[in-house]
Amino acid sequence: MVNLSEEEAKALGNYLHPNHLIIQCKQAAVRVSPQTWEAIEARMLLVPSD
């Protein structure tokens, strides 16, 4: 069990909601190639390595 502060819970929600929308878009976008989605996910979901 994890106890999150109200601020931490809000930050987690702010992270998860857009990711859920991305998944919904991916499921609906039948004309987008897997390679294109891979590039989109890499830009939006992964932390860039500097």
OpenMM code with the backbone's topology and positions (N, CA, C; nanometers):
from openmm import Vec3, app, unit

residues = "MET VAL ASN LEU SER GLU GLU GLU ALA LYS ALA LEU GLY ASN TYR LEU HIS PRO ASN HIS LEU ILE ILE GLN CYS LYS GLN ALA ALA VAL ARG VAL SER PRO GLN THR TRP GLU ALA ILE GLU ALA ARG MET LEU LEU VAL PRO SER ASP".split()
positions = [
    Vec3(0.0842, -0.1173, 0.0000),
    Vec3(0.0000, 0.0000, 0.0000),
    Vec3(0.0882, 0.1230, 0.0000),
    Vec3(0.0486, 0.2215, -0.0766),
    Vec3(0.1237, 0.3454, -0.0867),
    Vec3(0.0355, 0.4587, -0.0365),
    Vec3(0.0900, 0.5401, 0.0500),
    Vec3(0.0185, 0.6573, 0.0988),
    Vec3(0.0729, 0.7799, 0.0271),
    Vec3(-0.0115, 0.8416, -0.0530),
    Vec3(0.0277, 0.9615, -0.1267),
    Vec3(-0.0362, 1.0836, -0.0643),
    Vec3(0.0381, 1.1912, -0.0653),
    Vec3(-0.0210, 1.3178, -0.0221),
    Vec3(-0.1194, 1.3616, -0.1298),
    Vec3(-0.2017, 1.4585, -0.0983),
    Vec3(-0.2980, 1.5106, -0.1950),
    Vec3(-0.2253, 1.5662, -0.3183),
    Vec3(-0.1150, 1.6332, -0.2964),
    Vec3(-0.0362, 1.6889, -0.4062),
    Vec3(0.0226, 1.5787, -0.4944),
    Vec3(0.0737, 1.4738, -0.4315),
    Vec3(0.1295, 1.3611, -0.5070),
    Vec3(0.0213, 1.2881, -0.5862),
    Vec3(-0.0959, 1.2713, -0.5266),
    Vec3(-0.2064, 1.2053, -0.5954),
    Vec3(-0.2505, 1.2872, -0.7167),
    Vec3(-0.2540, 1.4187, -0.7020),
    Vec3(-0.2914, 1.5051, -0.8131),
    Vec3(-0.1861, 1.4967, -0.9243),
    Vec3(-0.0588, 1.4966, -0.8877),
    Vec3(0.0483, 1.4861, -0.9873),
    Vec3(0.0398, 1.3532, -1.0616),
    Vec3(0.0093, 1.2461, -0.9902),
    Vec3(-0.0050, 1.1155, -1.0541),
    Vec3(-0.1228, 1.1161, -1.1510),
    Vec3(-0.2325, 1.1748, -1.1109),
    Vec3(-0.3486, 1.1881, -1.1996),
    Vec3(-0.3164, 1.2706, -1.3224),
    Vec3(-0.2389, 1.3769, -1.3034),
    Vec3(-0.1981, 1.4616, -1.4165),
    Vec3(-0.1088, 1.3865, -1.5140),
    Vec3(-0.0392, 1.2858, -1.4662),
    Vec3(0.0454, 1.2019, -1.5516),
    Vec3(-0.0372, 1.0922, -1.6193),
    Vec3(-0.1231, 1.0271, -1.5429),
    Vec3(-0.1960, 0.9123, -1.5956),
    Vec3(-0.3055, 0.9497, -1.6948),
    Vec3(-0.3747, 1.0580, -1.6723),
    Vec3(-0.4852, 1.0967, -1.7611),
    Vec3(-0.4386, 1.1172, -1.9055),
    Vec3(-0.3349, 1.1965, -1.9317),
    Vec3(-0.2903, 1.2114, -2.0711),
    Vec3(-0.2437, 1.0788, -2.1316),
    Vec3(-0.1814, 0.9937, -2.0524),
    Vec3(-0.1388, 0.8648, -2.1041),
    Vec3(-0.2586, 0.7785, -2.1423),
    Vec3(-0.3638, 0.7847, -2.0645),
    Vec3(-0.4866, 0.7121, -2.0983),
    Vec3(-0.5446, 0.7643, -2.2292),
    Vec3(-0.5424, 0.8950, -2.2480),
    Vec3(-0.5921, 0.9533, -2.3735),
    Vec3(-0.5083, 0.9076, -2.4924),
    Vec3(-0.3770, 0.8982, -2.4744),
    Vec3(-0.2892, 0.8509, -2.5811),
    Vec3(-0.3259, 0.7082, -2.6197),
    Vec3(-0.3503, 0.6247, -2.5213),
    Vec3(-0.3878, 0.4853, -2.5491),
    Vec3(-0.5195, 0.4803, -2.6251),
    Vec3(-0.6162, 0.5608, -2.5861),
    Vec3(-0.7435, 0.5642, -2.6570),
    Vec3(-0.7246, 0.6095, -2.8010),
    Vec3(-0.6414, 0.7088, -2.8224),
    Vec3(-0.6143, 0.7566, -2.9580),
    Vec3(-0.5476, 0.6469, -3.0408),
    Vec3(-0.4538, 0.5781, -2.9803),
    Vec3(-0.3827, 0.4713, -3.0504),
    Vec3(-0.4797, 0.3620, -3.0932),
    Vec3(-0.5731, 0.3277, -3.0085),
    Vec3(-0.6703, 0.2244, -3.0411),
    Vec3(-0.7657, 0.2694, -3.1512),
    Vec3(-0.7931, 0.3984, -3.1588),
    Vec3(-0.8867, 0.4503, -3.2581),
    Vec3(-0.8206, 0.4818, -3.3917),
    Vec3(-0.6908, 0.5028, -3.3927),
    Vec3(-0.6201, 0.5471, -3.5139),
    Vec3(-0.5736, 0.4264, -3.5946),
    Vec3(-0.6623, 0.3725, -3.6728),
    Vec3(-0.6299, 0.2515, -3.7480),
    Vec3(-0.5395, 0.2791, -3.8679),
    Vec3(-0.5278, 0.4032, -3.9095),
    Vec3(-0.4477, 0.4356, -4.0270),
    Vec3(-0.3075, 0.4843, -3.9938),
    Vec3(-0.2699, 0.4774, -3.8677),
    Vec3(-0.1368, 0.5210, -3.8259),
    Vec3(-0.0493, 0.3965, -3.8109),
    Vec3(0.0658, 0.3992, -3.8737),
    Vec3(0.1543, 0.2824, -3.8723),
    Vec3(0.2122, 0.2582, -3.7335),
    Vec3(0.2491, 0.1335, -3.7045),
    Vec3(0.3134, 0.1048, -3.5756),
    Vec3(0.4421, 0.1851, -3.5547),
    Vec3(0.5160, 0.2095, -3.6624),
    Vec3(0.6396, 0.2867, -3.6499),
    Vec3(0.6097, 0.4304, -3.6084),
    Vec3(0.5042, 0.4882, -3.6634),
    Vec3(0.4658, 0.6241, -3.6268),
    Vec3(0.4254, 0.6305, -3.4802),
    Vec3(0.3463, 0.5323, -3.4346),
    Vec3(0.3060, 0.5308, -3.2944),
    Vec3(0.4260, 0.5116, -3.2034),
    Vec3(0.5208, 0.4320, -3.2460),
    Vec3(0.6413, 0.4129, -3.1654),
    Vec3(0.7151, 0.5451, -3.1471),
    Vec3(0.7232, 0.6230, -3.2543),
    Vec3(0.7895, 0.7532, -3.2464),
    Vec3(0.7120, 0.8491, -3.1557),
    Vec3(0.5802, 0.8474, -3.1677),
    Vec3(0.4969, 0.9338, -3.0823),
    Vec3(0.5161, 0.8967, -2.9356),
    Vec3(0.5092, 0.7678, -2.9067),
    Vec3(0.5247, 0.7234, -2.7688),
    Vec3(0.6633, 0.7570, -2.7140),
    Vec3(0.7637, 0.7423, -2.7955),
    Vec3(0.8996, 0.7734, -2.7504),
    Vec3(0.9128, 0.9201, -2.7117),
    Vec3(0.8500, 1.0074, -2.7895),
    Vec3(0.8579, 1.1513, -2.7593),
    Vec3(0.7739, 1.1884, -2.6387),
    Vec3(0.6604, 1.1242, -2.6206),
    Vec3(0.5672, 1.1677, -2.5173),
    Vec3(0.5817, 1.0927, -2.3848),
    Vec3(0.6208, 0.9675, -2.3887),
    Vec3(0.6163, 0.8867, -2.2684),
    Vec3(0.7514, 0.8601, -2.2046),
    Vec3(0.8553, 0.8665, -2.2827),
    Vec3(0.9873, 0.8333, -2.2297),
    Vec3(1.0633, 0.9572, -2.1874),
    Vec3(1.1404, 0.9438, -2.0828),
    Vec3(1.2232, 1.0536, -2.0361),
    Vec3(1.3453, 1.0606, -2.1260),
    Vec3(1.3733, 1.1764, -2.1871),
    Vec3(1.4892, 1.1854, -2.2748),
    Vec3(1.6180, 1.1647, -2.1962),
    Vec3(1.7113, 1.0947, -2.2577),
    Vec3(1.8408, 1.0746, -2.1923),
    Vec3(1.9367, 1.1804, -2.2430),
    Vec3(1.9824, 1.2632, -2.1516),
    Vec3(2.0742, 1.3729, -2.1884),
    Vec3(2.2160, 1.3384, -2.1562),
] * unit.nanometer
topology = app.Topology()
chain = topology.addChain("A")
for resn in residues:
    res = topology.addResidue(resn, chain)
    for name in ("N", "CA", "C"):
        topology.addAtom(name, app.Element.getBySymbol(name[0]), res)
